Amino acid sequence: MTELLRLARALRNECEDPRTRFAHRLRVGLAVAALILILSFLE
């Protein structure tokens, strides 16, 4: 669990610009979705 929290802190973007923050969250979300999709195909 602590490893997941450490990873979440590393992925966090503290930028003040809302557009940059949104783009970062979108990229992270797409990466997580792709990982889930790949793992579902492996089963």
C-alpha positions, -999 to 999 in steps of 0.1 A, spaced: 0 0 0 28 24 8 43 17 -26 11 27 -43 10 60 -23 46 67 -32 37 61 -69 7 84 -66 28 112 -51 54 108 -79 27 111 -106 11 141 -90 15 174 -109 15 206 -87 14 230 -116 -8 261 -112 -19 261 -149 -52 243 -152 -45 233 -188 -12 217 -179 -27 199 -149 -56 186 -171 -32 173 -198 -11 156 -172 -42 139 -156 -54 129 -190 -21 113 -199 -19 94 -166 -56 83 -169 -49 70 -204 -18 51 -193 -38 35 -165 -66 26 -188 -42 10 -213 -25 -10 -186 -59 -23 -174 -68 -32 -210 -35 -50 -216 -39 -69 -183 -75 -79 -192 -63 -94 -225 -36 -114 -208 -62 -134 -187 
